[in-house]
Amino acid sequence: MTGIRRLLLALDLAPDRRGLSAGSRLAADQALRLATTCGAEVTLLHSTAADEVWDPAEGYVVSPDGLEPPGRDALEVALEEFRTAGVRADLTLSEEPSWLAIVHRVLREGSDLVVSGKRNEAESHGPRVGSVAMKLLRKCPCAVWVARPGGAPAPRRVLAASDLSPVGERVIELATFVAAEFRASLHVVHAFQLPFAVQWEGDAAQADFEHREREVRRERLEAQVAQTKFPGEVHYYVGLTSPSRAILSCDERLDPDLVVLGTISRAGIAGLLVGNTAERLLGRLDCSLLTVKPDDFVCPVAAA
C-alpha cells in the first residue's frame, strides 16, 4: 500500500496567464492517474502572488498579482477533469508565495504527496530544478513529485535509489507502485564504499569485501522489492562508488523518466539541506523527481 490518501497538486499558469504551464499540465495528468488509482482526495492549489517565471520569448518576467478570468477558467477546467474522473477534488487559491502556500496546506491537511511541475523549462536558463521546486524538496514535510516539462505523461523507466534504510524502503514502495501503475520498467540502484579499515588491508581484502558486499546488498534490495509484490522485472545496479555517482551513471545510461530518492537532513539547520546525495543531484538530473522524507523530518515552516 502506498498510503497516498491526500494529494496536493500545485498548479502554475503559463506566462500569458491564460492556461496551465507545461509543467503543471504534465503534473495534473500524472496526479489524476495517481489519485484515481489510490482513491486519494485532491486539493488543487494556485498561488495568486506575484512571482518570477521564465517566458521563452521574453526571458524572466514577473507575473502580476491576482487572477484574471482566463486563468481562473483554466484552473476550473483542471478541477472538472478530476471530478469527471470520480476523484474528490477542490480548488484553493492563496495569496502566499507558491512554495509557502503549499507547505502550509500540507501541514494543515496532512497531505501524503505533493505533485508540482518544474518551472525552468529551458536547461540553458538556470538550474534544472526551479527555486519553488527546490524549496519544496528541502522544506515540504511529505513526499514531493516534481514533473519535468516535456517529459512523458506516463513514465517509461523508473529509477529508484535505495540506501537500504527505512527511507530506502519507502523509496522502493513508491517506485514499484509508480512502475506498476504506468507499466514502466523498474531499475534499482545502490552504492557502498570501502571502510577505512579495509582500505588498509590491501587489494585482496578490498576485492573480497567488494564481492561479498555486492551479493549481500543485492539480496537486501531484492527483499525490499519482494515485499511490494511488484509484478514486473527489476534491474539492479549495485556498485562500489559514491551514491551520487551511481545515480548519475544510471541516469546517463538509462535516461529514466522518473528518479525516486530519499532526502535526509543529517546536520545543520532543519530544512536547509536535504542530505549530501540528494542536494548534489537535485540540480543535475534532467528528469522528473520523486523525493521521500524520513519519518523524523522536521519542517522548518510553522503551521499557518
PyMOL commands that set and color helices and strands:
alter all, ss='L'
color gray80, all
select helices_A, chain A and resi 22-38+69-84+98-109+123-125+131-139+166-182+196-199+203-228+243-254+276-281
alter helices_A, ss='H'
color red, helices_A
select strands_A, chain A and resi 6-10+41-47+51-55+59-63+89-94+113-117+143-147+157-161+185-192+234-240+258-262+288-292
alter strands_A, ss='S'
color yellow, strands_A
deselect
rebuild
show_as cartoon
